Amino acid sequence: MYKIARPFFMLVETPLHAGSGTELGIIDLPIQRERHTGFPKIESSGLKGSIRKAFEELNLNNSDISLIFGPEEGNAHAGALGFTDARLLLFPVKSMKKIFAWITCPKVLERFVLDLKLAKINDFPEIPPENSVSQENQLIIKDEKIVLEEYTFTIRKNEACSKMAKWISKHVIPNENEYNYLRDKLEKDIVVLPDDDFRDFVTLSTEIITRTKINNETGTVNSGALFTEEYLPTESILYSLSLATPIFNKNKGSFSIKKGKDQKEMAKEEENVMNYFNDNIPKVIQIGGNATTGKGIVRITKWM
């Protein structure tokens, strides 16, 4: 059982395709979604594989990687590090003012608070009501109206939304000068929509890209080579929990705790596993398909 959990956040910097396979619908290659809500997600297995690859590219000790993530072949032992599915926290949509807004909803925020409590983080502000924005919001046209895509919403400025936006801006966006614009915008331009409206946007406002394969000899599209792919748009924000247990393998590699440990030693080993992840996770990793076309570049922000 995982006893230590820490959140980390993912800012999508190029459109991300975490695929669910082929379908017979309008989109040939859709993204992964939760079955009961339809909200986009990234499966924990794919997320773990992407992070493992990023660790391997750092030229770290291979035996330590095997201890932390599990062996690539066989089932000699389980890995000591796990991950939850990456869940969507904020979704960008086109706005009539200020280019775009980030949207979320009470369902997403309530689940986010529960996940934070698993990591013993209890300082998240009060969840604001639906149809609310921060007191510094820049999206209002007039008469408390905002326009997202082709839809108009009546909203209210709300202090709880301001506090929530500042909390998210502080913890989610990297604390680097080049992200000053996004941190400032995040404090002002989050919109809390009703659950149903949020679901409609994350279903209908993802990026759909049509791709083809060109025949080098004729310069025309190969027969049957036209297909569509769905992507999470740039500036989407997701989160996951990293989860640590004591190391299962008898050979601890560079980890000093020995077999036959008591509860105190096990807790120390769990901390060592989590520290290994936090100390080595790159700031930028690639997740999902189409890496050779620059897709799926994600900026990681660790919990501080």
N, C-alpha and C positions, 0 to 999 in steps of 0.2 A: 504494500500500500504506500502510495506517495505521501510523504509527510511535509515536504517543503514545496511551495509553489511560488513562482514569481511571474508577474505579467511582463510581456514585452509587446511593443507596438510596431506596426508595419505601415509606413507611408509609401504608397504605390507611386513610383516615379516614371514608369512607362507602363502602358496597358498590360494587364496581367490575365493570362489564360490558364486557369487551373481546370483542366478539362474533365468532363464526365463521360467521354466516349461519344460515339455517333448516335444521332437520333433521326427519326423520320419526320420531325416537325419542320418549321420554317427555318430554324437554325441547324445547320449540319453538325456543328461542334459546339454545344453549349458549355457553360461553366458549371462548376459544382454548386449545388444549392441544397439547403435543408429541405427535407421532404415535407414537413408539416407547416413551415412558414413561407417557403420559397425564397428566403433570404440567401444571398451568395455566401459562400464559405470556402475555405481551403482545407481539405482533409488532413488530419494530423499525420497520416503516413507520408503523404507527399511533402508536407512541411518539414517533417523530420529528415526525409531524404535530401531535400534541398539544403538544409542546415548542415547535415553530415558532409555533403559534398563541399560546402564552403569551408568546413574545418579541415578536410583532407587537402584542400588547395593551400592551406597555411603551412604545410610541411610539419605538422605536429607529430608527436610520437604515435605511430600506428597502433601500438598496443593500448595506449590510453584511449584513443578514439574507439577501439573495439570494446573496451571496458565501459565507456560512457554510452555509446550508441548501440552496442551489441555487435556480435560478429556478422560479417557480410554473408558468410556461408555456414550452414549447420545451425544447431540450436544448443550449443554447449552452455550458454548462459544468456540471460536477458540483459538488455542495456539498463544502465542505472538512470538514464535521463529519458523522460517522456514529454509529450506535448499534447495539449488539447487542440481540437480543430480551431483554425483561425476564424474568428467571427467578425462580421462587419460592424463597426462602431459608427462611422460617419461616411456618407455617400455624397459625392459632388454632383450637383445638378446646375444647369444653366439658369442664370438669373437675369432679369431685365436690367438690374443695377448691379455694379461691382462684379460683373462677369459671371461669377458662380457663387453658390451657397453650399454649405454642408448640411445635409439633413440627417436626422435620426428620429427615434420615436420612443414612447414610454416602454414598449416591449423590449427593445434593444438595450435601453438604459437600465431597466430593472435586472435584466440578465447580466449586464456588465457589473452591476453592484454585487450581485451574488458571486460572480467569479472573483471579484476583488476580495471578497470576504474569505474565499478559500485561501487566498494569499495573506490573510490577516491584515488587509488594508481596509480601514473603516472610516477614512476621512473624506470619502466622496460626498459632495454636497447633496442637498435635497434634490430629488428628481423633479424637474419643472413640468408643468402641465402641457398638454398638447396645444398646438397653435401658439407657441410662445417663442420669443427671441430675446436676446440680451438687450439690456438698456442702451447699449452703444451701437445697436444694429444699424447697418448702412444700406439695407436692402429695401427699405420701405419706400414705396412710390408716393402715396398720399392716403390719408384716411385709414391708416393702419392696414394697408394692402401691400402685399408683395406678389411678384409674378415669377413663378418657377416653371421653366419650359413654357407651355402655353396655358398654364393654370394659374388662377388668382386665388390667393388665400388671405383671409382676414386674420390678423395676428395681434398679439398683445406683448408689449415689453414686460419683462419679468425679472425680478432680482435673482430668483433662484436660477434662472437660465444664465444670467451673467456670471454667477459664482461657478456654475458647472463649466461654462465655456473657459473661464480662466484656469480652472483645475486641469481641464483637458489640454489646453494650450501649454501649460507648464510641464506636464508629464509626457505628452505624446509627440510633440514636435521637437526635433533635435535642437539643442541649445548651442547653435552655431549662427554666426552673423548672416550667412546666406539664407537662413530660414526666418529672418526677422519679419519679412512680409507675411509668411504663412502663419506665424505665431500671432501676429497682430490681427490678421483676418479671422483666425479661428476664435479669438476672444469676442468678435463682433458678429460674425456671419453664420453661426449655427442656428438652424431652425428645427424646432421640435414639432413634427407633424403627427397627426393621428396614425395609428398602426396601419390602417388600410391604405392610406395615401402613401406612406413609406413603402409598403409592399409593392404598390403599383409602380413607383419610380424605380425601385431596384429591379423590377421585372422588365420594364419597358424602356429604361433610359441607360442601359449598358451600351457599350460600343459593339457594333456589328461590322465586321470587316469581311469583305469579299476577296477571296484569293484565287489565283489561277496559276496554272503551270504552262509555260510557253515552250513550244517545240523549237529547239535551236535551229533546225533545218528550214522550217517554214515560217518561223516568226509569228505563228498563230497559236491560239490556245489549244492544248491537247483535248481531244474529245473526252468529256466526262471529268475534266480537271478543274471545274469551277465549283467552289464550295465557300460556305460562310462560317466564320468563327466568332464567338462571343468573348468579350473581354471586360474585366473590371476597369473602369477608367482611371486615368492618372488622377492623383490626389485622393483616391479612396484611402480610408484608414481602417485597418483591421487590428485585432489583438489576439494573443494566445497566451496560455500559461505554460511555462516550463516547469517540469515536475521532477523531483529528485528522490531517489532511494539510496540506501547503502549499495555498494558494489557487490554483485552476485558471484563473480568469479573468485576463486581462491587466490589466484595470482593478482595482486593489486597494482602491479606496475609501479608507477611513480607515486601512487597513493599510499600513504604510510600506515593506515589503519590495518590491523591484522585480523585474521579469522578468530572467532571466539569472543567477539566484542560484546560489551554490555550496552545498555541503552544510551549512555552518555557517549560512548565511542561511535555508536551507530549514527547518532545525531551529528557528530562531528564529520563523519564520512559523508552524510547527506549534504552538509554545508560545503564540503570539498568538491562534490559533484556539481553543485549549483555554482560555486565560484569558478570552476573550470569552464562552465558554459558562459558565465558573464564576462570572464576575463578574455575569452577568445572569440566570441561571436563577432563577426565582421560588421562594420557599420552598413555595408551594402552587400546584399546577396541577390541571387536570381532565383525566382520561384516560377514553376509552371512551364508551359511549352514555348516553343519558338524563340529559344535563347539566341539563335544565330541571327534573328531579325531584330534583336534588341528589346524583346518583350520581357516583362516580368521582373524588371529591376526594382528592388524594394529597399528602402532605407529603414534600418532597425534602430529603435530607441529602447534601451533597457530601463527597467524600473530603478530609480535612484532613491 
